Amino acid sequence: MRFVYILLDDKIQIEIQQNRNKLSPFIRNKKMIANLTQDLISQEDKIIFQYIKLLNQTQPPYEICKDFLSLELIQIIKSSNFIFSKKSIKSSLKKLTSSSSLDLLASNKKYIIISPKRIKIIIDSFLKEKVSVSFYFEFDEIEKDIPVNYNIEVPLIKYRILAIIDKEYKNNLLNIFNITVNKDALNTKYLTIDELNKLKENELINIQYKSESKKQKSVDFISNTLFKMKIFDKNDLSDKDLDFYYSMLENYLQNKNYIDYDDKIILFSDEDIIKDIDNQILLKVFSYNLNQDIKTFIDKIINIKNLVDKKEMIHQIKLNGFNAILKDYQEDGTLWLYNLYKNDLDGGLLADEMGLGKTIQVVAFLLLSKTKNNLIIAPASLIHNWKNEILKFTNIKDSDICLSIENNSFITILSYEYARSKIEILQKQNFDILIMDESQKIKNHKTQVFNAIVQVKRSFTIIMTGTPIENSLNDLWNMLFAINPSLHDLYTSKIQPL
């Protein structure tokens, strides 16, 4: 395709036709001109088209009025042999053989010649490890930003002002990019956050982000010293500070590398988040803006300590009448449960594989806890197995074990179905420890069994399963909800996939 230039009074009108050596019908079809940048044959036409886009004209016939013409622009147009004139809109076209009338359009003008002051980098979109960007020349005197790939002296774009990109400025610009980022940065659409951060340090670079509302926001960067300073160990952080750090962590967990915060965009890299950060910091930030029950729960996890020594634990269970010898990993499991209990946590999940002796670990723990009223809920087929294991490995009497809710024994063992049917009675009792065996029965928090069991009042909860995750992570989360029902709010508000 090619341009046809028509001199009409004090403006130049530009039409599009097929690339032929004679006049042909002008093209107005939007689909045909959709890829005009690539379809124009003449280099001069491509330059003029760049300028037309700067004037925000999208549909032919394009027009350049006298106020927006410069001698530089006229020289480019004169190189075309498709220049015509007409006296009025309705009159016929006449081939322009002399360029004098064209020269008059841009003659006798005194322009203010200006050069760009900065390079503006606009972030278009965010990816995991980089951002999509566009590069522009930025002028103080004019509002329009000029794409850096604009390959000529930029023609007049505001009355009496001629903006020029001179070679010296381009060379200086290229030196900036060669020093700070890869030498092809200006020809690429993507930059890493580290590359942007280096460019930000130069006063000739202005980095902004165009939000969905089309409002441009300034861009800042997070220093990776924040987390190394253990900033969350301080007790005087304001709500605004906590809100900022929480937003940062939340976005990181969602694979984002930026925060749209306080009317600006703040970028960070993986290193800013994870370098030297510890679990206590993660938990403290994660618990921000949660209800008090979850805050208390997480606070206990942060401050958990090994309050019982392993040798002392083994000595204690023997003194309490435990008649079995635990294997090393069973000692670890029992010690883990006992330390959770002594740290006043809500409970724990014991998830050894089937056949590795979870029952005997829990029995040993019950002897250590020295509680008075404990409830075990298990599949109906395992009720008698539980009773037999307790009688076999401890000095607990048969009369201290009850398989119904008719009396208040040291240990009550019920099936899931029986417990659900008697939930109104169970709700009136307070248990020291609730143990749920084969907990796949509560892997769906929407079932009647789950809703009934979590209503049982207890101080500590143990969940036992050989298969904590059968279908998805939701299985595991549902069991955690049974330990602390408040975790459901945490999951739905901050963790559950959208």
C-alpha positions as CSV (number, residue, x, y, z in Angstrom):
1,M,0.0,0.0,0.0
2,R,1.0,3.6,-0.4
3,F,0.0,7.1,0.7
4,V,-1.5,9.8,-1.6
5,Y,-0.7,13.3,-0.5
6,I,-3.3,16.0,-1.3
7,L,-2.6,19.7,-0.8
8,L,-5.9,21.3,0.3
9,D,-5.8,24.9,1.3
10,D,-3.7,25.1,4.4
11,K,-3.4,21.4,5.2
12,I,-2.3,18.1,3.7
13,Q,-4.8,15.3,3.4
14,I,-3.5,11.8,3.2
15,E,-5.3,8.9,1.6
16,I,-4.4,5.2,1.2
17,Q,-4.4,3.2,-2.1
18,Q,-2.9,0.0,-3.4
19,N,0.8,0.3,-4.3
20,R,0.4,1.3,-8.0
21,N,2.0,3.8,-10.3
22,K,-1.3,5.5,-11.0
23,L,-4.2,6.7,-8.9
24,S,-6.6,4.0,-7.8
25,P,-9.6,4.0,-5.5
26,F,-8.8,5.1,-1.9
27,I,-9.0,2.4,0.8
28,R,-11.2,3.1,3.8
29,N,-11.8,-0.5,5.0
30,K,-10.7,-0.9,8.6
31,K,-9.6,-4.5,8.1
32,M,-7.5,-3.7,5.1
33,I,-5.6,-1.0,7.0
34,A,-5.3,-2.8,10.2
35,N,-1.7,-3.7,9.5
36,L,-0.8,-0.5,7.8
37,T,2.6,-0.2,9.5
38,Q,3.8,-3.4,7.8
39,D,1.9,-3.0,4.5
40,L,3.3,0.4,3.6
41,I,6.0,-0.1,1.0
42,S,7.7,3.3,1.0
43,Q,10.0,4.1,3.9
44,E,8.9,7.8,3.7
45,D,5.3,6.7,4.0
46,K,6.1,4.7,7.1
47,I,7.8,7.7,8.7
48,I,4.7,9.9,7.9
49,F,2.5,7.2,9.3
50,Q,4.5,7.3,12.6
51,Y,3.8,11.0,12.8
52,I,0.0,10.5,12.0
53,K,-0.2,8.2,15.0
54,L,1.4,10.8,17.2
55,L,-1.4,13.1,16.2
56,N,-3.9,10.4,17.4
57,Q,-5.5,9.9,14.0
58,T,-6.7,6.4,13.4
59,Q,-8.9,6.5,10.3
60,P,-8.3,7.9,6.8
61,P,-8.4,10.4,5.3
62,Y,-5.6,11.6,7.7
63,E,-4.9,15.3,7.9
64,I,-1.9,17.4,8.8
65,C,-2.8,21.0,9.2
66,K,-0.4,23.9,8.7
67,D,0.3,24.4,12.4
68,F,1.6,20.8,12.6
69,L,3.9,21.0,9.5
70,S,7.7,21.6,9.6
71,L,10.3,21.9,6.8
72,E,11.6,18.5,7.9
73,L,8.2,16.9,7.4
74,I,7.7,18.7,4.0
75,Q,11.0,17.3,2.8
76,I,9.9,13.8,3.5
77,I,6.6,14.3,1.7
78,K,8.3,15.8,-1.3
79,S,10.2,12.6,-1.9
80,S,6.9,11.0,-2.9
81,N,5.7,11.3,-6.5
82,F,2.1,11.0,-5.4
83,I,1.4,14.6,-4.5
84,F,-1.8,16.2,-5.7
85,S,-3.7,19.4,-5.0
86,K,-7.4,20.3,-5.2
87,K,-9.1,23.6,-4.7
88,S,-12.0,22.2,-2.6
89,I,-13.2,19.0,-1.1
90,K,-15.4,18.3,-4.1
91,S,-13.0,19.3,-6.8
92,S,-10.9,16.9,-8.8
93,L,-7.3,16.0,-8.0
94,K,-4.5,17.8,-9.9
95,K,-0.9,16.4,-10.0
96,L,1.4,18.8,-8.2
97,T,4.5,19.4,-10.4
98,S,6.0,22.2,-8.3
99,S,6.9,22.0,-4.7
100,S,6.7,25.7,-4.0
101,S,3.1,25.6,-2.6
102,L,4.2,22.8,-0.3
103,D,7.2,24.9,0.9
104,L,5.0,27.8,1.7
105,L,3.0,25.7,4.2
106,A,6.0,25.4,6.5
107,S,7.9,28.5,5.6
108,N,8.4,31.7,7.7
109,K,7.9,29.9,11.0
110,K,10.0,30.4,14.0
111,Y,10.0,27.1,16.0
112,I,11.2,26.4,19.5
113,I,13.6,23.5,19.0
114,I,13.5,21.1,22.0
115,S,15.1,17.8,22.9
116,P,13.8,15.1,25.2
117,K,14.8,15.4,28.9
118,R,14.3,11.8,29.9
119,I,13.4,8.3,28.8
120,K,10.0,7.1,30.1
121,I,9.6,3.4,30.7
122,I,6.0,2.4,31.0
123,I,5.3,-1.0,32.5
124,D,2.5,-2.6,30.5
125,S,2.1,-5.8,32.5
126,F,3.7,-8.0,35.1
127,L,5.1,-11.6,34.6
128,K,6.6,-13.9,37.2
129,E,10.3,-12.9,36.7
130,K,10.0,-9.8,34.4
131,V,7.8,-7.0,33.2
132,S,6.6,-6.0,29.8
133,V,7.6,-2.5,29.0
134,S,7.4,0.3,26.4
135,F,10.0,2.9,25.9
136,Y,9.3,6.6,25.2
137,F,11.1,9.9,24.9
138,E,9.8,12.4,27.4
139,F,9.6,16.1,26.9
140,D,8.9,18.8,29.5
141,E,7.3,21.1,27.0
142,I,4.8,18.7,25.5
143,E,2.5,16.1,26.8
144,K,2.9,13.6,24.1
145,D,5.5,10.8,24.7
146,I,7.4,9.7,21.6
147,P,8.3,6.0,21.1
148,V,12.0,5.5,21.2
149,N,11.8,3.5,17.9
150,Y,10.7,6.7,16.2
151,N,13.5,6.8,13.7
152,I,13.6,10.5,12.5
153,E,13.7,14.0,13.9
154,V,10.3,14.1,15.4
155,P,8.2,16.7,13.5
156,L,6.3,19.5,15.1
157,I,3.8,18.1,17.6
158,K,2.7,21.2,19.3
159,Y,2.2,24.7,17.9
160,R,5.6,26.5,17.4
161,I,7.5,23.6,19.0
162,L,9.7,21.3,17.1
163,A,10.9,18.3,19.0
164,I,14.2,16.7,17.9
165,I,16.0,13.5,18.9
166,D,19.6,14.3,18.0
167,K,22.3,11.7,17.6
168,E,24.2,12.8,20.7
169,Y,21.2,12.2,22.9
170,K,20.6,8.8,21.3
171,N,24.2,7.8,21.9
172,N,24.0,8.9,25.6
173,L,20.9,6.9,26.0
174,L,22.4,3.8,24.5
175,N,25.4,4.2,26.8
176,I,23.0,4.2,29.8
177,F,21.5,1.0,28.7
178,N,24.8,-0.6,27.9
179,I,26.1,0.1,31.3
180,T,23.1,-0.9,33.3
181,V,21.4,-3.7,31.3
182,N,22.0,-5.8,28.3
183,K,22.9,-3.8,25.2
184,D,19.7,-4.9,23.3
185,A,17.4,-3.5,26.1
186,L,15.8,-0.9,23.9
187,N,14.9,-3.4,21.3
188,T,13.2,-5.8,23.7
189,K,9.8,-5.7,25.3
190,Y,10.8,-7.3,28.6
191,L,13.1,-6.3,31.5
192,T,13.8,-8.0,34.8
193,I,13.1,-6.2,38.0
194,D,16.8,-6.0,38.7
195,E,17.4,-4.3,35.3
196,L,14.6,-1.8,36.0
197,N,16.1,-1.1,39.4
198,K,19.5,-0.3,37.9
199,L,17.9,2.0,35.4
200,K,15.9,3.8,38.1
201,E,19.2,5.0,39.6
202,N,19.8,7.2,36.6
203,E,18.2,10.6,36.7
204,L,17.5,10.4,32.9
205,I,15.1,7.5,33.4
206,N,11.5,7.8,34.5
207,I,9.7,4.5,35.3
208,Q,5.9,4.5,35.5
209,Y,3.0,2.0,35.3
210,K,-0.2,2.5,33.5
211,S,-2.9,1.0,35.6
212,E,-6.2,-0.5,34.4
213,S,-7.8,2.9,35.1
214,K,-5.3,4.4,32.6
215,K,-3.9,6.5,35.4
216,Q,-0.1,6.5,35.4
217,K,1.5,5.6,38.7
218,S,5.0,6.0,39.9
219,V,7.2,3.0,40.4
220,D,9.4,2.3,43.3
221,F,11.6,-0.7,44.4
222,I,11.9,-2.6,47.7
223,S,15.4,-2.9,49.2
224,N,16.2,-6.4,50.2
225,T,17.6,-5.1,53.5
226,L,14.0,-4.9,55.0
227,F,13.7,-8.5,55.9
228,K,17.3,-9.0,56.9
229,M,16.8,-6.3,59.5
230,K,14.2,-8.7,61.2
231,I,11.8,-5.8,61.0
232,F,8.9,-7.9,62.3
233,D,10.7,-8.4,65.6
234,K,9.9,-4.8,66.4
235,N,6.8,-4.1,68.5
236,D,6.2,-0.6,67.3
237,L,5.1,-1.2,63.7
238,S,2.1,0.8,62.7
239,D,-1.0,-0.8,61.1
240,K,0.0,0.8,57.9
241,D,3.5,-0.8,58.0
242,L,2.0,-4.2,58.8
243,D,-0.5,-3.7,56.0
244,F,2.3,-3.0,53.5
245,Y,4.4,-6.0,54.6
246,Y,1.4,-8.3,54.6
247,S,0.4,-7.2,51.1
248,M,4.0,-7.8,49.9
249,L,4.0,-11.4,51.3
250,E,0.5,-12.1,50.1
251,N,1.4,-11.0,46.5
252,Y,4.6,-13.1,46.7
253,L,2.6,-16.2,47.7
254,Q,0.4,-15.5,44.6
255,N,3.5,-15.4,42.3
256,K,3.3,-11.7,41.9
257,N,6.4,-9.5,42.1
258,Y,4.7,-6.1,42.7
259,I,2.4,-4.3,45.1
260,D,-0.2,-1.8,44.0
261,Y,0.0,0.2,47.2
262,D,-0.7,3.8,48.3
263,D,-1.1,5.1,44.7
264,K,2.2,3.7,43.5
265,I,3.6,0.4,42.2
266,I,6.3,-1.1,44.3
267,L,8.4,-3.9,42.7
268,F,10.4,-6.6,44.5
269,S,12.4,-9.7,43.5
270,D,12.4,-13.2,45.1
271,E,15.5,-12.2,47.0
272,D,13.7,-9.3,48.7
273,I,11.3,-11.8,50.2
274,I,13.1,-15.0,51.0
275,K,16.7,-14.0,51.7
276,D,17.4,-14.6,55.4
277,I,13.6,-14.6,56.2
278,D,12.6,-17.2,58.8
279,N,9.4,-19.0,59.7
280,Q,8.6,-16.7,62.6
281,I,8.6,-13.7,60.3
282,L,6.5,-15.5,57.7
283,L,4.0,-16.5,60.4
284,K,3.9,-13.1,62.0
285,V,3.1,-11.4,58.7
286,F,0.7,-14.1,57.7
287,S,-1.3,-13.7,60.9
288,Y,-1.7,-10.0,60.3
289,N,-5.3,-8.9,59.7
290,L,-6.8,-12.2,61.0
291,N,-9.2,-12.8,63.8
292,Q,-7.9,-13.2,67.3
293,D,-8.3,-16.9,67.5
294,I,-6.0,-17.4,64.5
295,K,-3.6,-14.9,65.8
296,T,-3.4,-16.7,69.1
297,F,-3.0,-20.0,67.4
298,I,-0.1,-18.8,65.2
299,D,1.5,-17.0,68.1
300,K,1.7,-20.3,70.0
301,I,3.3,-21.9,66.9
302,I,5.8,-19.1,66.7
303,N,6.8,-19.5,70.4
304,I,6.7,-23.3,70.6
305,K,9.5,-24.8,72.6
306,N,10.8,-28.3,73.4
307,L,9.6,-28.4,77.0
308,V,10.2,-32.1,77.5
309,D,13.4,-34.1,77.0
310,K,13.2,-37.4,75.2
311,K,15.0,-39.4,77.9
312,E,12.8,-37.8,80.6
313,M,9.7,-38.7,78.6
314,I,10.7,-42.4,78.3
315,H,11.3,-42.5,82.0
316,Q,7.9,-40.9,82.8
317,I,5.9,-43.3,80.7
318,K,7.5,-46.3,82.3
319,L,6.7,-44.8,85.8
320,N,3.1,-44.4,84.6
321,G,2.8,-48.1,83.8
322,F,3.5,-48.3,80.1
323,N,4.4,-51.9,79.3
324,A,5.8,-51.7,75.7
325,I,9.1,-50.6,74.2
326,L,8.7,-47.8,71.6
327,K,10.8,-47.8,68.5
328,D,12.9,-44.7,67.9
329,Y,10.5,-43.0,65.5
330,Q,7.5,-43.9,67.8
331,E,9.4,-42.1,70.7
332,D,9.7,-39.1,68.4
333,G,6.0,-39.2,67.6
334,T,5.0,-39.4,71.2
335,L,7.4,-36.7,72.2
336,W,6.1,-34.4,69.4
337,L,2.5,-34.9,70.6
338,Y,3.5,-34.3,74.3
339,N,5.4,-31.1,73.4
340,L,2.4,-29.8,71.5
341,Y,0.2,-30.5,74.5
342,K,2.7,-28.9,77.0
343,N,2.9,-25.8,74.7
344,D,-0.9,-25.4,75.0
345,L,-1.5,-25.8,71.3
346,D,-4.9,-26.9,70.0
347,G,-3.7,-30.3,68.8
348,G,-1.7,-32.2,66.2
349,L,-1.9,-34.6,63.2
350,L,-0.2,-37.9,63.5
351,A,0.2,-39.2,60.0
352,D,2.5,-42.2,60.1
353,E,1.8,-44.8,57.4
354,M,-0.5,-47.7,58.2
355,G,1.1,-50.5,60.3
356,L,3.8,-48.2,62.0
357,G,2.1,-48.1,65.4
358,K,0.2,-44.8,65.6
359,T,-2.1,-46.3,68.3
360,I,0.7,-47.2,70.7
361,Q,2.2,-43.7,70.4
362,V,-1.2,-42.2,71.3
363,V,-1.7,-44.6,74.2
364,A,1.8,-43.6,75.6
365,F,0.8,-39.9,75.2
366,L,-2.4,-40.5,77.2
367,L,-0.4,-41.9,80.1
368,L,2.0,-38.9,80.0
369,S,-0.8,-36.3,79.8
370,K,-2.4,-37.6,83.1
371,T,-5.8,-36.3,82.0
372,K,-9.1,-37.6,83.5
373,N,-11.6,-37.6,80.7
374,N,-10.6,-38.5,77.1
375,L,-12.7,-39.4,74.1
376,I,-11.5,-41.7,71.2
377,I,-13.6,-41.7,68.0
378,A,-12.8,-44.5,65.5
379,P,-14.4,-46.6,62.9
380,A,-16.7,-49.2,64.4
381,S,-14.4,-52.0,63.4
382,L,-11.5,-50.6,65.4
383,I,-13.3,-49.9,68.7
384,H,-12.4,-53.2,70.4
385,N,-8.8,-53.1,69.0
386,W,-8.3,-49.8,70.8
387,K,-9.6,-51.2,74.0
388,N,-7.4,-54.3,73.7
389,E,-4.3,-52.2,72.9
390,I,-4.8,-50.0,76.0
391,L,-5.4,-53.0,78.3
392,K,-2.4,-54.8,76.8
393,F,0.3,-52.1,77.1
394,T,-0.9,-50.2,80.2
395,N,-2.1,-50.8,83.8
396,I,-5.4,-49.1,83.0
397,K,-8.3,-51.2,84.2
398,D,-11.2,-52.4,82.1
399,S,-13.6,-50.4,84.3
400,D,-11.7,-47.2,83.2
401,I,-12.7,-47.8,79.6
402,C,-16.3,-47.2,78.4
403,L,-17.7,-47.9,74.9
404,S,-20.8,-45.7,75.4
405,I,-21.5,-42.3,76.8
406,E,-23.4,-43.5,79.8
407,N,-20.7,-42.9,82.4
408,N,-17.8,-40.5,82.7
409,S,-14.7,-42.8,82.4
410,F,-11.0,-42.1,81.9
411,I,-11.3,-43.2,78.3
412,T,-14.5,-43.3,76.2
413,I,-14.3,-45.1,72.8
414,L,-17.1,-44.4,70.3
415,S,-17.7,-45.0,66.6
416,Y,-18.1,-42.0,64.2
417,E,-21.7,-42.9,63.5
418,Y,-22.6,-43.4,67.2
419,A,-20.9,-40.1,68.1
420,R,-22.9,-38.2,65.4
421,S,-26.2,-39.7,66.6
422,K,-25.4,-38.8,70.3
423,I,-23.9,-35.4,69.5
424,E,-26.5,-33.5,71.7
425,I,-25.4,-35.5,74.7
426,L,-21.7,-35.2,73.9
427,Q,-22.0,-31.4,73.6
428,K,-22.9,-31.3,77.3
429,Q,-19.6,-32.9,78.3
430,N,-16.1,-31.4,78.4
431,F,-13.2,-33.7,77.3
432,D,-9.5,-33.2,78.0
433,I,-8.4,-34.9,74.8
434,L,-10.3,-35.9,71.7
435,I,-8.6,-38.5,69.5
436,M,-10.0,-39.2,66.0
437,D,-8.6,-42.4,64.3
438,E,-8.8,-43.1,60.6
439,S,-9.7,-39.5,60.1
440,Q,-10.7,-39.9,56.4
441,K,-14.2,-39.8,57.9
442,I,-13.8,-36.1,58.4
443,K,-12.0,-35.2,55.1
444,N,-15.0,-33.2,54.0
445,H,-15.9,-30.3,56.3
446,K,-19.4,-30.2,54.7
447,T,-20.6,-33.6,56.0
448,Q,-22.8,-34.2,59.0
449,V,-20.1,-36.3,60.7
450,F,-17.6,-33.5,60.5
451,N,-20.0,-30.8,61.7
452,A,-21.1,-33.0,64.6
453,I,-17.5,-34.0,65.7
454,V,-16.1,-30.5,65.7
455,Q,-18.8,-29.5,68.2
456,V,-17.4,-31.7,70.9
457,K,-15.8,-29.6,73.6
458,R,-12.2,-30.5,74.3
459,S,-8.9,-29.0,75.3
460,F,-6.6,-30.9,72.9
461,T,-7.2,-32.8,69.6
462,I,-5.2,-35.6,68.0
463,I,-6.0,-36.7,64.4
464,M,-4.6,-40.0,63.2
465,T,-4.4,-41.1,59.6
466,G,-2.1,-43.1,57.3
467,T,-3.3,-41.2,54.3
468,P,-3.5,-37.5,55.1
469,I,-3.9,-36.6,51.4
470,E,-5.9,-39.0,49.2
471,N,-7.6,-36.7,46.7
472,S,-6.2,-33.2,47.2
473,L,-4.7,-30.8,49.8
474,N,-8.3,-30.1,50.8
475,D,-8.2,-33.5,52.7
476,L,-5.4,-32.1,54.9
477,W,-7.0,-28.8,55.4
478,N,-10.3,-30.3,56.5
479,M,-8.4,-32.3,59.2
480,L,-6.7,-29.1,60.3
481,F,-10.2,-27.4,60.5
482,A,-11.2,-30.2,63.0
483,I,-8.2,-29.3,65.2
484,N,-8.9,-25.6,65.1
485,P,-12.2,-24.6,63.4
486,S,-11.0,-21.0,63.1
487,L,-8.5,-22.2,60.5
488,H,-11.4,-22.4,58.0
489,D,-11.6,-18.6,57.9
490,L,-7.9,-18.4,57.3
491,Y,-8.1,-20.9,54.5
492,T,-11.1,-19.3,52.7
493,S,-9.8,-15.7,53.0
494,K,-6.1,-16.1,52.3
495,I,-5.1,-19.5,51.0
496,Q,-7.9,-21.1,49.0
497,P,-7.2,-20.9,45.3
498,L,-9.4,-18.5,43.4
